[in-house]
Amino acid sequence: MSSHESNIVAHYLNDGERVRLAFSAYTGMGLGRRVVGVTTDRFLLIKSRYASVSDKGLLWAEPLAGIALAESYERWHTNFVYTGNSYVTLRRGNGLVELLNTRSSFWGGDGSADYAIEALYAVIPNRF
């Protein structure tokens, strides 16, 4: 968990909440960057600048009870070689589905995507 991403999530904490998990993720074939935050009570998705992790505003926040992760996640391979890109699907309480690539940099490949997904599965108990 990056302290920079944790600081961004901390801007959106309610009284009594604390940050449990914060990391960068990419959306839209890697063209949009987000900061994902999990607090003691909520899941937050914050818009971020692509070239640097900066706060561009809260996209949405939802109670953890309303968030569910797919039973498993997908690791992207090209010619049988792992590219460093791993995708997790989450479903919000209103039924909308989000697909997030949790790599920590544009290039991926350093294991950060799998680490972020494993941490996410550890703090969000609901599955679909």
URMOFEN-V328601 format. One record per backbone hydrogen bond with DSSP energy under -0.5 kcal/mol. NH is the residue of the N-H (numbers start at 1). CO is the residue of the C=O. E is the energy in kcal/mol with one decimal. If there is no record, write none. Layout:
nh:NH co:CO e:E
nh:NH co:CO e:E
//
This chain:
nh:2 co:22 e:-0.7
nh:6 co:2 e:-2.2
nh:7 co:3 e:-2.2
nh:8 co:4 e:-1.7
nh:9 co:5 e:-2.4
nh:10 co:6 e:-2.3
nh:11 co:7 e:-0.8
nh:11 co:8 e:-0.9
nh:12 co:9 e:-2.1
nh:13 co:10 e:-1.3
nh:17 co:14 e:-2.1
nh:20 co:38 e:-3.0
nh:21 co:38 e:-1.9
nh:23 co:36 e:-1.9
nh:25 co:34 e:-2.4
nh:26 co:101 e:-3.2
nh:27 co:32 e:-2.8
nh:31 co:27 e:-0.8
nh:31 co:28 e:-1.3
nh:32 co:27 e:-2.1
nh:33 co:48 e:-0.6
nh:34 co:25 e:-3.1
nh:35 co:46 e:-2.6
nh:36 co:23 e:-3.2
nh:36 co:34 e:-0.5
nh:37 co:44 e:-2.5
nh:38 co:21 e:-3.0
nh:39 co:42 e:-3.1
nh:40 co:18 e:-1.3
nh:43 co:62 e:-3.1
nh:44 co:37 e:-3.4
nh:45 co:60 e:-2.6
nh:46 co:35 e:-2.5
nh:47 co:57 e:-2.8
nh:48 co:33 e:-1.9
nh:49 co:54 e:-0.8
nh:54 co:52 e:-1.2
nh:56 co:47 e:-2.8
nh:56 co:54 e:-0.5
nh:59 co:45 e:-2.5
nh:60 co:45 e:-1.6
nh:62 co:43 e:-2.4
nh:64 co:41 e:-2.5
nh:66 co:63 e:-1.9
nh:67 co:64 e:-1.6
nh:68 co:91 e:-2.1
nh:69 co:126 e:-2.6
nh:70 co:89 e:-2.5
nh:74 co:87 e:-2.5
nh:76 co:85 e:-3.0
nh:77 co:75 e:-0.5
nh:78 co:81 e:-2.5
nh:81 co:78 e:-1.6
nh:83 co:76 e:-2.4
nh:86 co:84 e:-0.5
nh:87 co:74 e:-3.2
nh:88 co:100 e:-2.4
nh:90 co:98 e:-2.6
nh:91 co:68 e:-3.3
nh:92 co:96 e:-2.9
nh:95 co:92 e:-1.9
nh:98 co:90 e:-2.7
nh:100 co:88 e:-2.6
nh:100 co:98 e:-0.5
nh:101 co:26 e:-2.6
nh:102 co:86 e:-1.4
nh:102 co:100 e:-0.7
nh:115 co:111 e:-2.0
nh:116 co:112 e:-2.4
nh:117 co:113 e:-2.2
nh:118 co:114 e:-2.8
nh:119 co:115 e:-2.2
nh:120 co:116 e:-2.2
nh:121 co:117 e:-2.7
nh:122 co:118 e:-1.4
nh:123 co:119 e:-1.1
nh:123 co:120 e:-0.5
nh:124 co:120 e:-1.6
nh:125 co:123 e:-0.6
nh:128 co:69 e:-1.8
//
